[in-house]
Amino acid sequence: MATKIILCFAFLLSLITINSTGKTMDVLDAKQKSIVAIAAYTANGDLGNLKNALNEGLNAGLSVSEIKEVIVQLYAYAGFPRSLNALHTFMDVLKERKKKGINDVPGKTASLYPANKSKLEFGTENQTRLVGAPVKGEVYEFAPAIDQFLKEHLFGDIFGRDVLDWKTREIATISALASLSGTENQLRSHFNVGVHNGLTEQQLDGIVAIVKAKVGDVEGRNAAKALSAVLKRNENTSKVTEVSSHFVGSVQVHMLVGNDSVFHTQMASVTFEPGARTNWHTHPSGQILVITEGTAYYQEKGKTKQIFSKGEVIKCSPGVTHWHGATRDSSMTHIALSPNQQMGGVVWLQEVTDEEYGK
């Protein structure tokens, strides 16, 4: 029997933010995941998928001003046509949601620029802080105008707006560049800038995994290769694994704790994209699932499908055939804790059909 439990908030936080080395773990939250998709689809002009991503972003808690800020920023990387098309799509989404009675949060407006500095001074300071050092190069000597435009406009006008912090802006920029072709040098540069502004290796891996799942294998592989070069690691050692066997749909697994002879326990953070789910399966020693983002479906063989929300826990009894996954409309992440591995690992069975999933 599955048991539904509401965890004490402090305990939940301690469980999902500490890894096996005792260090704090920073994975992408629901808002950040939505920004990856919004930025990627804005940059590559996929307006159909952008519409879905915009709805997911609003449902995840992004404000109207935050999404507008992402789309406006990306004109500097993907061009005015892509940015304007995305803004028109966003307007349509907001109109549709308003007709349904959904009143989305407007969000904050940008603060005024400092009155005691020119745009060039302000932008130069921002660029230096963002990158970690003064930016120089032969191309800026060859074309001084672009250096001035970058400093005054991109880093003064755009990055000077405080609707989004710089870490969030780098998530958007990296996602956009990873979705475009011919931008490998800029992508590597912004991976470095992202690290300088606080993006963790896990968060960068998460961006790459989402690009791979939502945009395409080629873009995902190219982004993974660029990130591996920046982090000076073998490109096959990514901690985020795209899973296809034993799952229906797109699923990413991030292993947190591996089985050993002392604890006999495995723990992983698993992200299911909309509609994705496990196959039917059993655990000889049972399993505990902690929903950390989104809404989960869980069903035991012969019983009614159950719904679990963020902060709730599912206790899967030993030997019970079951499946779990995301809803059709949004992604879901859970921590999967599998104890007593000496009793045996998961036993995978047949796929969950669309008919079974839809009941």
C-alpha positions in Angstrom: 0.0 0.0 0.0 1.3 3.5 -0.8 1.1 6.0 2.1 0.7 9.7 1.6 2.6 11.9 4.1 3.1 15.7 4.4 6.7 16.2 5.4 7.9 18.8 7.9 9.2 21.6 5.7 12.6 21.8 7.5 13.1 18.0 7.1 12.1 18.1 3.5 14.7 20.8 2.8 17.4 18.9 4.6 16.6 15.8 2.6 16.6 17.3 -0.9 19.6 19.8 -0.5 22.3 17.6 1.0 24.2 15.0 -1.1 26.4 12.1 0.0 29.4 14.3 0.6 27.5 16.6 3.0 27.6 19.5 0.6 24.7 21.7 -0.4 23.1 20.6 -3.7 21.7 23.2 -6.0 19.5 21.9 -8.8 17.3 23.8 -11.1 13.9 24.7 -9.6 10.6 24.7 -11.6 11.0 28.4 -12.5 14.5 28.0 -13.8 13.6 24.9 -15.8 10.8 26.9 -17.4 13.2 29.7 -18.3 15.5 27.2 -20.1 12.6 26.1 -22.3 11.3 29.6 -22.9 14.7 30.8 -23.9 15.4 27.8 -26.1 12.2 28.0 -28.0 12.4 31.8 -28.3 15.9 31.5 -29.8 15.1 28.8 -32.3 11.7 30.2 -33.3 9.7 27.2 -32.2 6.5 29.1 -31.4 4.3 26.1 -30.9 6.4 24.6 -28.1 7.1 28.1 -26.8 3.4 28.5 -26.1 3.4 25.4 -24.0 6.6 26.5 -22.2 5.1 29.9 -21.5 2.1 28.3 -19.8 4.3 26.0 -17.8 6.4 29.0 -16.7 3.4 30.9 -15.5 2.0 27.9 -13.8 5.4 27.4 -12.1 5.2 30.9 -10.6 7.1 33.1 -13.1 5.7 36.6 -13.2 4.7 38.3 -16.5 7.6 40.8 -16.1 10.1 38.1 -15.6 9.1 36.2 -18.7 9.0 39.5 -20.8 12.5 40.3 -19.5 13.8 36.9 -20.7 12.3 37.3 -24.1 13.5 41.0 -24.5 17.0 40.1 -23.4 17.2 37.4 -26.1 16.9 39.8 -29.0 20.6 40.6 -28.3 21.4 36.9 -28.9 18.8 35.6 -31.4 17.7 38.9 -33.1 14.7 41.2 -33.1 12.5 38.9 -35.3 12.7 35.9 -32.9 12.2 38.1 -29.8 9.2 40.0 -31.3 7.6 36.8 -32.4 8.0 35.4 -28.9 6.5 38.5 -27.4 3.5 38.2 -29.7 3.1 34.5 -28.7 3.3 35.6 -25.0 0.6 38.2 -25.5 -1.7 35.5 -27.0 -1.0 33.2 -24.1 -1.9 35.9 -21.5 -5.1 36.7 -23.4 -6.1 33.1 -23.5 -5.4 32.6 -19.8 -7.3 35.8 -18.9 -10.4 34.5 -20.8 -10.2 31.4 -18.6 -10.1 33.5 -15.5 -6.4 33.1 -14.8 -4.9 36.3 -13.4 -1.1 36.0 -13.7 1.2 37.9 -11.4 2.4 41.1 -13.2 5.7 41.2 -11.3 8.1 44.0 -10.6 9.3 46.9 -12.8 12.9 47.7 -13.3 14.5 50.3 -11.1 15.9 53.5 -12.5 19.4 53.6 -13.9 22.0 55.4 -11.7 21.8 59.1 -12.5 25.5 59.8 -11.7 26.9 57.5 -14.4 26.8 57.4 -18.2 25.5 54.3 -19.9 29.1 53.5 -21.0 30.4 53.7 -17.4 27.5 51.7 -16.0 27.7 49.0 -18.6 31.4 48.7 -18.4 31.2 48.2 -14.6 28.4 45.6 -15.1 30.3 43.7 -17.8 33.5 43.6 -15.6 31.6 42.3 -12.6 29.6 39.8 -14.7 32.6 38.3 -16.4 35.1 38.7 -13.5 37.6 40.8 -15.4 37.8 43.7 -17.9 36.8 42.4 -21.3 39.3 43.1 -24.1 40.1 41.5 -27.4 41.3 42.0 -30.9 37.7 42.0 -32.3 36.9 45.1 -30.1 40.0 46.9 -31.4 39.0 46.0 -35.0 35.4 47.2 -34.5 35.3 49.6 -31.5 31.6 50.3 -32.2 30.5 46.8 -31.2 32.5 47.2 -27.9 30.6 50.4 -27.2 27.2 48.9 -28.1 27.9 45.8 -25.9 28.9 47.9 -22.9 26.2 50.6 -23.3 23.3 48.6 -24.4 23.7 44.9 -23.5 25.4 45.4 -20.2 24.1 48.8 -19.4 20.5 48.9 -20.7 19.6 45.1 -20.5 21.8 43.6 -17.8 21.4 46.8 -15.8 17.7 46.1 -15.3 17.1 44.4 -12.0 13.9 42.5 -12.9 16.1 39.4 -13.2 19.4 38.6 -11.4 22.5 37.8 -13.4 22.4 34.1 -12.6 18.9 33.9 -14.1 20.0 36.0 -17.1 22.8 33.5 -17.7 20.4 30.6 -17.6 18.5 32.3 -20.4 21.5 33.2 -22.4 23.1 29.7 -22.1 19.8 28.0 -23.1 19.4 30.3 -26.1 23.0 29.8 -27.4 22.7 26.0 -26.9 19.7 26.0 -29.1 21.4 27.9 -32.0 24.0 26.7 -34.4 27.4 28.3 -34.9 27.5 29.8 -31.4 29.9 27.3 -29.7 32.5 29.9 -28.8 29.9 32.2 -27.2 28.3 29.2 -25.4 31.6 28.2 -23.8 32.1 31.7 -22.8 28.7 32.0 -21.1 29.2 28.6 -19.4 32.2 30.3 -17.7 30.2 33.4 -16.9 27.4 31.3 -15.5 29.9 29.5 -13.2 31.3 32.9 -12.1 27.8 34.1 -11.2 26.9 31.1 -9.1 25.5 28.4 -11.4 26.6 25.0 -10.2 27.9 22.1 -12.3 24.6 20.4 -11.5 22.5 23.3 -12.7 24.6 23.6 -15.9 24.1 19.8 -16.4 20.4 20.4 -15.9 20.3 23.1 -18.6 22.0 20.7 -21.0 19.6 17.9 -20.2 16.6 20.1 -20.8 18.0 21.4 -24.1 18.6 17.8 -25.2 15.1 16.7 -24.2 13.2 19.7 -25.6 15.2 21.0 -28.5 17.1 18.0 -29.9 19.9 15.4 -29.5 22.3 17.3 -31.7 21.9 20.5 -29.7 22.1 18.6 -26.4 25.3 16.8 -27.4 26.9 19.9 -28.7 26.1 21.7 -25.4 27.4 18.8 -23.4 30.6 18.9 -25.3 31.0 22.6 -24.7 30.3 22.3 -21.0 32.7 19.4 -20.7 35.5 21.5 -22.3 34.7 24.4 -19.8 34.7 22.1 -16.8 37.7 20.2 -18.1 36.0 16.8 -17.8 35.4 13.9 -20.1 32.1 14.7 -21.9 30.8 11.2 -21.0 31.0 11.9 -17.2 27.9 14.1 -16.9 26.1 13.4 -13.7 22.8 13.8 -15.5 21.7 10.8 -17.5 19.0 10.8 -20.1 17.0 7.6 -19.6 15.1 5.8 -22.3 15.0 2.1 -21.3 12.3 1.2 -18.7 10.6 4.6 -19.1 8.1 6.2 -21.5 8.9 9.7 -22.5 11.9 11.9 -21.5 13.4 11.3 -18.1 16.6 12.6 -16.6 18.3 10.9 -13.6 20.8 12.6 -11.3 22.4 10.0 -9.0 22.9 11.5 -5.5 24.0 8.4 -3.4 25.3 5.2 -4.9 24.8 1.7 -3.3 27.7 0.6 -1.0 28.4 -2.2 1.5 27.7 0.1 4.5 24.4 1.8 3.8 23.0 -0.5 1.0 21.0 2.5 -0.2 20.6 4.4 -3.5 19.2 7.9 -3.9 18.6 9.9 -7.1 16.8 13.0 -8.2 14.6 12.1 -11.2 12.9 14.6 -13.5 10.0 13.5 -15.7 9.0 15.8 -18.6 5.2 16.1 -19.3 3.6 12.7 -19.9 6.8 10.8 -19.0 6.5 7.8 -16.6 8.2 4.7 -15.5 7.4 1.2 -16.7 5.5 -1.1 -14.3 8.0 -2.3 -11.8 8.6 -3.6 -8.2 11.2 -3.1 -5.5 12.1 -6.1 -3.4 12.8 -3.8 -0.4 10.4 -1.0 -1.2 11.1 2.6 -2.1 10.4 6.1 -0.8 9.6 9.0 -3.2 9.7 12.6 -2.2 8.0 15.0 -4.6 10.2 18.1 -4.9 8.7 19.8 -8.0 5.4 19.6 -9.8 2.6 17.0 -9.4 3.2 13.2 -9.5 1.0 10.3 -10.7 1.4 7.0 -8.7 -0.5 3.8 -9.3 -0.4 0.3 -7.9 -1.5 -2.6 -10.1 -5.3 -3.1 -9.8 -5.9 0.2 -7.9 -6.8 3.7 -8.8 -4.2 6.2 -9.9 -3.2 8.6 -7.1 -2.0 12.3 -7.3 0.8 13.6 -5.1 1.9 17.2 -4.8 5.2 18.9 -4.0 6.3 18.2 -0.4 4.4 14.9 -0.2 6.0 11.4 0.2 5.1 8.1 -1.4 6.1 4.9 0.4 6.1 2.0 -2.1 5.7 -1.3 -0.2 8.1 -4.2 -1.0 7.1 -6.3 -4.0 4.1 -4.2 -5.0 3.8 -3.6 -8.8 3.4 0.1 -9.5 4.4 3.0 -11.8 5.0 6.8 -11.2 5.5 9.8 -13.4 4.5 13.3 -14.4 1.1 14.7 -15.4 0.4 15.3 -19.1 0.7 19.1 -18.7 3.8 19.7 -16.6 7.1 18.2 -15.5 7.7 16.6 -12.1 10.8 15.9 -10.1 11.1 13.5 -7.2 13.9 12.1 -4.9 13.9 8.3 -5.1 15.3 6.5 -2.1 15.8 2.8 -2.4 17.0 1.1 0.8 18.3 -2.3 1.6 19.8 -2.9 -1.8 21.3 -6.2 -0.6 17.8 -7.6 -1.0 17.9 -6.9 -4.8 17.4 -4.0 -7.2 14.4 -2.9 -9.1 12.5 -5.4 -11.2 11.3 -3.8 -14.5 8.2 -5.0 -16.2 6.1 -3.9 -19.2 5.5 -0.3 -20.4 2.5 1.7 -19.0 0.3 2.2 -22.0 -1.3 5.5 -23.0 -4.7 3.9 -22.1 -3.4 3.0 -18.6 -1.7 6.3 -18.1 -4.9 8.2 -19.1 -7.3 6.4 -16.7 
